[in-house]
Amino acid sequence: MIWLKLSKIRFPTKLEQKFANIISVTREQFSDIFDRVKGSNDYSLDQMCAVVSVDILRLGMRKIQ
């Protein structure tokens, strides 16, 4: 009975583990940069989020053109 339950457990593939690691590292680096810029410019959280969203929009527009 225990073996039957264990055999149904799905373990992540190597590719899924790589993507999870990439996402984790990206999130950590983004958080570090976000906090550093926010602190050095004395932005509120709302102001910093607005800056990031404008930058993301600009990056997207350059790619589309």
MOPAC internal coordinates of N, CA, C and O (Angstrom, degrees):
PM7 1SCF
backbone

  N    0.0000 0     0.00 0     0.00 0    0    0    0
  C    1.4466 1     0.00 0     0.00 0    1    0    0
  C    1.5344 1   110.79 1     0.00 0    2    1    0
  O    1.2310 1   119.94 1   135.62 1    3    2    1
  N    1.3208 1   117.71 1   -44.38 1    3    2    1
  C    1.4675 1   121.04 1   179.63 1    5    3    2
  C    1.5260 1   109.84 1   -63.47 1    6    5    3
  O    1.2310 1   119.89 1   138.26 1    7    6    5
  N    1.3331 1   117.81 1   -41.74 1    7    6    5
  C    1.4609 1   121.13 1   179.85 1    9    7    6
  C    1.5253 1   110.79 1   -60.16 1   10    9    7
  O    1.2310 1   120.50 1   140.95 1   11   10    9
  N    1.3118 1   116.65 1   -39.05 1   11   10    9
  C    1.4604 1   121.01 1   179.61 1   13   11   10
  C    1.5274 1   110.56 1   -61.54 1   14   13   11
  O    1.2310 1   120.23 1   137.72 1   15   14   13
  N    1.3156 1   117.16 1   -42.28 1   15   14   13
  C    1.4678 1   120.59 1   178.54 1   17   15   14
  C    1.5264 1   111.09 1   -67.21 1   18   17   15
  O    1.2310 1   120.22 1   138.24 1   19   18   17
  N    1.3286 1   117.19 1   -41.76 1   19   18   17
  C    1.4619 1   120.56 1  -179.88 1   21   19   18
  C    1.5228 1   111.73 1   -67.01 1   22   21   19
  O    1.2310 1   120.30 1   146.96 1   23   22   21
  N    1.3150 1   117.03 1   -33.04 1   23   22   21
  C    1.4632 1   119.33 1  -178.07 1   25   23   22
  C    1.5264 1   111.74 1   -70.08 1   26   25   23
  O    1.2310 1   119.72 1   162.43 1   27   26   25
  N    1.3124 1   118.14 1   -17.57 1   27   26   25
  C    1.4651 1   121.46 1   179.31 1   29   27   26
  C    1.5266 1   112.59 1   -88.07 1   30   29   27
  O    1.2310 1   120.21 1   171.28 1   31   30   29
  N    1.3266 1   117.21 1    -8.72 1   31   30   29
  C    1.4657 1   120.88 1   179.02 1   33   31   30
  C    1.5242 1   108.63 1   -72.63 1   34   33   31
  O    1.2310 1   120.52 1   -50.03 1   35   34   33
  N    1.3220 1   116.62 1   129.97 1   35   34   33
  C    1.4647 1   121.82 1   179.36 1   37   35   34
  C    1.5200 1   108.84 1  -102.26 1   38   37   35
  O    1.2310 1   120.95 1   -59.62 1   39   38   37
  N    1.3141 1   115.79 1   120.38 1   39   38   37
  C    1.4531 1   120.79 1   178.58 1   41   39   38
  C    1.5268 1   109.18 1   -94.64 1   42   41   39
  O    1.2310 1   120.22 1   -34.04 1   43   42   41
  N    1.3445 1   117.18 1   145.96 1   43   42   41
  C    1.4642 1   119.54 1  -178.44 1   45   43   42
  C    1.5281 1   111.32 1   -63.77 1   46   45   43
  O    1.2310 1   120.81 1   -35.40 1   47   46   45
  N    1.3198 1   116.07 1   144.60 1   47   46   45
  C    1.4581 1   120.83 1   176.35 1   49   47   46
  C    1.5287 1   108.78 1   -76.28 1   50   49   47
  O    1.2310 1   120.87 1   -10.85 1   51   50   49
  N    1.3363 1   115.94 1   169.15 1   51   50   49
  C    1.4670 1   119.77 1   178.71 1   53   51   50
  C    1.5296 1   110.98 1   -62.17 1   54   53   51
  O    1.2310 1   120.68 1   142.60 1   55   54   53
  N    1.3337 1   116.30 1   -37.40 1   55   54   53
  C    1.4610 1   119.89 1   178.89 1   57   55   54
  C    1.5286 1   110.97 1   -64.73 1   58   57   55
  O    1.2310 1   120.33 1   137.42 1   59   58   57
  N    1.3202 1   116.97 1   -42.58 1   59   58   57
  C    1.4687 1   120.87 1   177.83 1   61   59   58
  C    1.5222 1   110.94 1   -63.82 1   62   61   59
  O    1.2310 1   120.32 1   142.58 1   63   62   61
  N    1.3278 1   116.99 1   -37.42 1   63   62   61
  C    1.4640 1   120.54 1   178.12 1   65   63   62
  C    1.5276 1   110.74 1   -66.04 1   66   65   63
  O    1.2310 1   120.61 1   140.27 1   67   66   65
  N    1.3449 1   116.44 1   -39.73 1   67   66   65
  C    1.4716 1   119.91 1   178.53 1   69   67   66
  C    1.5264 1   110.83 1   -63.20 1   70   69   67
  O    1.2310 1   120.58 1   134.64 1   71   70   69
  N    1.3411 1   116.51 1   -45.36 1   71   70   69
  C    1.4626 1   119.70 1   179.21 1   73   71   70
  C    1.5230 1   111.28 1   -64.00 1   74   73   71
  O    1.2310 1   120.30 1   139.99 1   75   74   73
  N    1.3243 1   117.04 1   -40.01 1   75   74   73
  C    1.4654 1   120.35 1   178.19 1   77   75   74
  C    1.5216 1   109.88 1   -61.64 1   78   77   75
  O    1.2310 1   120.28 1   140.51 1   79   78   77
  N    1.3250 1   117.07 1   -39.49 1   79   78   77
  C    1.4560 1   121.17 1   179.41 1   81   79   78
  C    1.5263 1   110.62 1   -67.86 1   82   81   79
  O    1.2310 1   120.08 1   137.30 1   83   82   81
  N    1.3262 1   117.45 1   -42.70 1   83   82   81
  C    1.4665 1   121.25 1   178.69 1   85   83   82
  C    1.5233 1   110.18 1   -61.32 1   86   85   83
  O    1.2310 1   120.60 1   135.03 1   87   86   85
  N    1.3185 1   116.46 1   -44.97 1   87   86   85
  C    1.4662 1   121.00 1   179.74 1   89   87   86
  C    1.5206 1   110.48 1   -62.60 1   90   89   87
  O    1.2310 1   120.43 1   137.95 1   91   90   89
  N    1.3198 1   116.79 1   -42.05 1   91   90   89
  C    1.4649 1   121.34 1  -179.50 1   93   91   90
  C    1.5290 1   111.09 1   -63.01 1   94   93   91
  O    1.2310 1   120.52 1   133.42 1   95   94   93
  N    1.3203 1   116.61 1   -46.58 1   95   94   93
  C    1.4689 1   121.13 1  -179.63 1   97   95   94
  C    1.5258 1   110.17 1   -64.75 1   98   97   95
  O    1.2310 1   120.25 1   136.70 1   99   98   97
  N    1.3311 1   117.13 1   -43.30 1   99   98   97
  C    1.4638 1   121.15 1   179.38 1  101   99   98
  C    1.5182 1   110.85 1   -61.32 1  102  101   99
  O    1.2310 1   120.54 1   136.69 1  103  102  101
  N    1.3243 1   116.57 1   -43.31 1  103  102  101
  C    1.4681 1   120.93 1   179.57 1  105  103  102
  C    1.5309 1   110.42 1   -62.19 1  106  105  103
  O    1.2310 1   120.26 1   136.68 1  107  106  105
  N    1.3352 1   117.11 1   -43.32 1  107  106  105
  C    1.4672 1   120.62 1   179.70 1  109  107  106
  C    1.5250 1   110.94 1   -63.68 1  110  109  107
  O    1.2310 1   120.55 1   134.18 1  111  110  109
  N    1.3377 1   116.55 1   -45.82 1  111  110  109
  C    1.4587 1   119.99 1  -178.84 1  113  111  110
  C    1.5254 1   111.18 1   -65.27 1  114  113  111
  O    1.2310 1   120.37 1   138.16 1  115  114  113
  N    1.3345 1   116.90 1   -41.84 1  115  114  113
  C    1.4614 1   120.46 1   178.34 1  117  115  114
  C    1.5249 1   110.33 1   -61.21 1  118  117  115
  O    1.2310 1   120.54 1   135.31 1  119  118  117
  N    1.3297 1   116.58 1   -44.69 1  119  118  117
  C    1.4702 1   120.55 1  -179.71 1  121  119  118
  C    1.5204 1   111.32 1   -61.46 1  122  121  119
  O    1.2310 1   120.54 1   137.93 1  123  122  121
  N    1.3380 1   116.57 1   -42.07 1  123  122  121
  C    1.4671 1   120.29 1   179.26 1  125  123  122
  C    1.5279 1   111.16 1   -62.24 1  126  125  123
  O    1.2310 1   120.58 1   131.74 1  127  126  125
  N    1.3251 1   116.50 1   -48.26 1  127  126  125
  C    1.4645 1   120.82 1  -179.11 1  129  127  126
  C    1.5250 1   110.46 1   -65.50 1  130  129  127
  O    1.2310 1   120.49 1   135.40 1  131  130  129
  N    1.3356 1   116.67 1   -44.60 1  131  130  129
  C    1.4650 1   122.28 1   179.30 1  133  131  130
  C    1.5247 1   110.17 1   -55.74 1  134  133  131
  O    1.2310 1   120.40 1   130.51 1  135  134  133
  N    1.3317 1   116.84 1   -49.49 1  135  134  133
  C    1.4643 1   121.13 1  -178.24 1  137  135  134
  C    1.5235 1   111.77 1   -65.96 1  138  137  135
  O    1.2310 1   120.50 1   141.46 1  139  138  137
  N    1.3420 1   116.65 1   -38.54 1  139  138  137
  C    1.4569 1   120.33 1  -179.73 1  141  139  138
  C    1.5297 1   111.15 1   -65.08 1  142  141  139
  O    1.2310 1   120.45 1   132.29 1  143  142  141
  N    1.3312 1   116.75 1   -47.71 1  143  142  141
  C    1.4681 1   120.90 1  -179.93 1  145  143  142
  C    1.5250 1   110.29 1   -65.71 1  146  145  143
  O    1.2310 1   120.57 1   137.36 1  147  146  145
  N    1.3197 1   116.52 1   -42.64 1  147  146  145
  C    1.4718 1   121.25 1   179.75 1  149  147  146
  C    1.5249 1   110.51 1   -59.58 1  150  149  147
  O    1.2310 1   120.54 1   135.48 1  151  150  149
  N    1.3208 1   116.58 1   -44.52 1  151  150  149
  C    1.4601 1   120.81 1  -178.65 1  153  151  150
  C    1.5186 1   113.17 1   -70.59 1  154  153  151
  O    1.2310 1   120.38 1   138.49 1  155  154  153
  N    1.3321 1   116.87 1   -41.51 1  155  154  153
  C    1.4646 1   119.38 1  -176.51 1  157  155  154
  C    1.5243 1   112.29 1   -71.30 1  158  157  155
  O    1.2310 1   119.92 1   153.90 1  159  158  157
  N    1.3237 1   117.75 1   -26.10 1  159  158  157
  C    1.4687 1   121.22 1   178.95 1  161  159  158
  C    1.5179 1   112.75 1   -99.59 1  162  161  159
  O    1.2310 1   120.69 1   179.57 1  163  162  161
  N    1.3107 1   116.29 1    -0.43 1  163  162  161
  C    1.4659 1   122.26 1  -179.56 1  165  163  162
  C    1.5352 1   111.81 1    55.92 1  166  165  163
  O    1.2310 1   121.04 1  -139.71 1  167  166  165
  N    1.3614 1   115.62 1    40.29 1  167  166  165
  C    1.4633 1   121.25 1   177.79 1  169  167  166
  C    1.5200 1   110.46 1   -82.84 1  170  169  167
  O    1.2310 1   120.92 1   -30.22 1  171  170  169
  N    1.3204 1   115.85 1   149.78 1  171  170  169
  C    1.4650 1   119.69 1   169.10 1  173  171  170
  C    1.5299 1   106.92 1   -78.02 1  174  173  171
  O    1.2310 1   120.59 1   -10.11 1  175  174  173
  N    1.3078 1   116.49 1   169.89 1  175  174  173
  C    1.4624 1   120.14 1   178.78 1  177  175  174
  C    1.5291 1   110.49 1   -61.29 1  178  177  175
  O    1.2310 1   120.10 1   138.25 1  179  178  177
  N    1.3239 1   117.41 1   -41.75 1  179  178  177
  C    1.4708 1   121.08 1   179.07 1  181  179  178
  C    1.5312 1   111.55 1   -62.46 1  182  181  179
  O    1.2310 1   120.55 1   137.50 1  183  182  181
  N    1.3284 1   116.56 1   -42.50 1  183  182  181
  C    1.4618 1   119.92 1   179.55 1  185  183  182
  C    1.5260 1   110.82 1   -64.44 1  186  185  183
  O    1.2310 1   120.69 1   137.21 1  187  186  185
  N    1.3186 1   116.29 1   -42.79 1  187  186  185
  C    1.4568 1   120.37 1  -178.97 1  189  187  186
  C    1.5225 1   110.93 1   -65.72 1  190  189  187
  O    1.2310 1   119.98 1   139.76 1  191  190  189
  N    1.3094 1   117.65 1   -40.24 1  191  190  189
  C    1.4723 1   120.98 1   177.82 1  193  191  190
  C    1.5256 1   110.61 1   -63.35 1  194  193  191
  O    1.2310 1   120.34 1   142.44 1  195  194  193
  N    1.3277 1   116.95 1   -37.56 1  195  194  193
  C    1.4666 1   120.79 1   177.67 1  197  195  194
  C    1.5249 1   110.70 1   -64.89 1  198  197  195
  O    1.2310 1   120.22 1   137.87 1  199  198  197
  N    1.3241 1   117.18 1   -42.13 1  199  198  197
  C    1.4660 1   121.53 1   178.51 1  201  199  198
  C    1.5298 1   110.20 1   -61.03 1  202  201  199
  O    1.2310 1   120.74 1   133.99 1  203  202  201
  N    1.3168 1   116.19 1   -46.01 1  203  202  201
  C    1.4650 1   120.59 1  -179.12 1  205  203  202
  C    1.5282 1   110.63 1   -63.84 1  206  205  203
  O    1.2310 1   120.15 1   136.60 1  207  206  205
  N    1.3203 1   117.32 1   -43.40 1  207  206  205
  C    1.4686 1   119.26 1  -178.41 1  209  207  206
  C    1.5248 1   111.57 1   -65.09 1  210  209  207
  O    1.2310 1   119.92 1   142.32 1  211  210  209
  N    1.3296 1   117.75 1   -37.68 1  211  210  209
  C    1.4680 1   120.77 1   177.19 1  213  211  210
  C    1.5250 1   109.94 1   -65.25 1  214  213  211
  O    1.2310 1   120.06 1   137.37 1  215  214  213
  N    1.3209 1   117.49 1   -42.63 1  215  214  213
  C    1.4653 1   120.53 1   178.43 1  217  215  214
  C    1.5237 1   111.37 1   -62.43 1  218  217  215
  O    1.2310 1   120.20 1   138.62 1  219  218  217
  N    1.3124 1   117.23 1   -41.38 1  219  218  217
  C    1.4663 1   120.80 1   178.88 1  221  219  218
  C    1.5249 1   110.16 1   -63.96 1  222  221  219
  O    1.2310 1   120.35 1   137.00 1  223  222  221
  N    1.3242 1   116.94 1   -43.00 1  223  222  221
  C    1.4689 1   120.27 1   177.93 1  225  223  222
  C    1.5272 1   111.23 1   -61.52 1  226  225  223
  O    1.2310 1   120.25 1   137.90 1  227  226  225
  N    1.3234 1   117.12 1   -42.10 1  227  226  225
  C    1.4682 1   120.70 1   179.03 1  229  227  226
  C    1.5234 1   111.00 1   -62.92 1  230  229  227
  O    1.2310 1   120.46 1   137.84 1  231  230  229
  N    1.3096 1   116.73 1   -42.16 1  231  230  229
  C    1.4659 1   120.05 1   178.42 1  233  231  230
  C    1.5223 1   110.57 1   -61.25 1  234  233  231
  O    1.2310 1   120.42 1   138.00 1  235  234  233
  N    1.3163 1   116.81 1   -42.00 1  235  234  233
  C    1.4591 1   121.01 1   179.46 1  237  235  234
  C    1.5112 1   112.42 1   -65.69 1  238  237  235
  O    1.2310 1   120.22 1   140.85 1  239  238  237
  N    1.3214 1   117.18 1   -39.15 1  239  238  237
  C    1.4698 1   121.05 1  -179.43 1  241  239  238
  C    1.5231 1   110.81 1   -65.60 1  242  241  239
  O    1.2310 1   120.26 1   140.07 1  243  242  241
  N    1.3207 1   117.10 1   -39.93 1  243  242  241
  C    1.4623 1   119.74 1   178.79 1  245  243  242
  C    1.5191 1   110.94 1   -63.81 1  246  245  243
  O    1.2310 1   120.83 1   143.34 1  247  246  245
  N    1.2993 1   116.01 1   -36.66 1  247  246  245
  C    1.4539 1   119.69 1  -179.22 1  249  247  246
  C    1.5220 1   111.16 1   -70.34 1  250  249  247
  O    1.2310 1   120.16 1   142.53 1  251  250  249
  N    1.3232 1   117.30 1   -37.47 1  251  250  249
  C    1.4619 1   121.45 1  -177.92 1  253  251  250
  C    1.5283 1   110.49 1   -70.16 1  254  253  251
  O    1.2310 1   119.95 1   140.35 1  255  254  253
  N    1.3214 1   117.70 1   -39.65 1  255  254  253
  C    1.4667 1   121.07 1  -178.38 1  257  255  254
  C    1.4732 1   108.31 1   -72.69 1  258  257  255
  O    1.2310 1   120.10 1   180.00 1  259  258  257

